[in-house]
Amino acid sequence: MRAFGRVIVGDRVRPWLAVGLLLVLGFLGKQTADYAVETEGSARRCFADSSICGGEEVVLSVWRVLDTQPDGFRVTRLGHVLEVKGPSQGLSEGSRVSVRGRFNPEGSRLVELERVNHPLWGLKRNFSLLGAIGVFCWLLSSIRLGVGGLVCRG
């Protein structure tokens, strides 16, 4: 396997390849964040001025449930708190949920049209972190600092 890696990528190129891949990974993360803001853009506009949002349909993607009430529940993300009118069964404080809904005519409350619970959200997040730590450890084990700069092991 090591011989295959040396044929494809020489020892001199490998550190630059690792840096390039990290830059690509960062770029993809930024693109994903921009997409998430874009898809929730109408909700963010509604937080700025709720009077313009009466009847507008929005999507709230992976928000944390603050509490549940008999006629709905409250969700939060990035400091914004929003009341959602709809069934609250299957929800508990701290759980994650995505909601598609329509603001009521006053623009003060979201009426739920569709909801997706995310019961495994924490597990998925921790698994992703474990993978990122593994890649970081692999990178550290494959390079070392020498007198001439970075030196690939192997």
N, C-alpha and C positions, 0 to 999 in steps of 0.2 A: 504494500500500500504506500509506503514511504517513497519507493522508487517511482511509482505512478505520479505522486505529488511533485517530485523533483522534475519529472519530464514535463508536466503540464506547467508548473510554476517554479522557476528557479529560486534558489536560496536568496538571491538579491532582491527579487520581486515580492516575495512573500510578505514582508512587513508592510510594504506599500499597498498590497492587495488587502491586507487586514484593515488598514486605515481607510482605504476606499470603500470597503464593504460597510464599515461603521458609518461613514458619511452617507452612503445610500440608505442604510437603516434609519439614520436620523432624518433624512429627507422624507422617507416613507412615513415616519411617525408624524412629521409636520403636516404632510398631505392629509393624513387621517384626521388629525386634529382640526384642520381647516374644513374638511368635509363635515365633521360632526358639528362645528359651529354653523356651517351653512345650512344643514338640515334642521337645526334648531333656531335658525335666524329669526323666524317669525315669532317664536316664543320670546326671544330676547328683546325684540322690538316691543312686544306687548308688555314686558316688565318695565320698560322705559316709560310707556304711556298706555295704561290699560284702557283708556276711553276709546282708543282707535281699534280695539280688538274684538268688539262685539260680533259674534258669529263666525270668527275666523278659526279655521281648523289648523291645529299644530301637532307636532310629534315631540314628546319628551322621551329621550332615549336614556335608559338606565339611570333613573333617579332613585334616591333613597327615601323610604317611607318614614316620615316623622312620627305620625300617630294615625290611628283609625277612629272614625266616628260612625254612628249608626247609618248616616246617609252619605258617607264618603271617606276620604282620607286626605292627609296633607303630605306633600312630597317636597324634597329640597335638593338643590344642586348648586354649587358655586355661590352659596349665600342667598339664593332666591328660594322663597317658600311659596308654594302654590296649593290652593285647595282644589281637590278633584271630587266631583259629584259622581258617584257610582258605587257599585257593590264593593265592600271591603273584605269579603271572606277570602281566606287564603293569604292575607297580608298580616304582617306583624311589624312592630317598630324595628327599624334597621334593615328590613329586607329591601331588595332592589326590584324595580319595576319599570317597564317602558309603557307609555300611554299615548294613544292617538285620541285626540278629543277636540271639542269645539268650545270656544269661550262663550259664556252666556252673554246675553245682549249688553249687559253692563261692562263686560270684560273683566270681571273680578274673580270668576271661578271657571274652571274647566269642566265640561260635561263629558264624561268618558264615553268614547265610541268603541274602543278596542284596547285591551290590556294584555301584556305579556309579563308574567312573573319570571324572575331570574333566580331560582333557588340555588344554583351552583355558581353564582357570580364570584363569591369569595374564593372558592376552590380554583376556579379558572384563573383568577388574578394571581393567586399564590403559585400555581403551576407555571404561569408565564414568568413570574419573578425567578422561580427556580431555574428555568431555562436560560434566562438572561445571566444569572450568576454562573451557571455552568459554562456558557460561552465565554464570559469574562475570565474565568479560571483557566479555561483551555488556552485563551490568548496569552495569559500570563505564563503558563507553562511552556508555551512554544517559543517565547522570545526571552532574552535576557539582556541586560545592559552590560556592555563590554567597554573596553578602552576606546574602540572605534565607533561606538554608538550602539544601536540595536543589533543583536546577533540572534539569528534563528537557531534553535536547538534542533537536533535531529540528524 
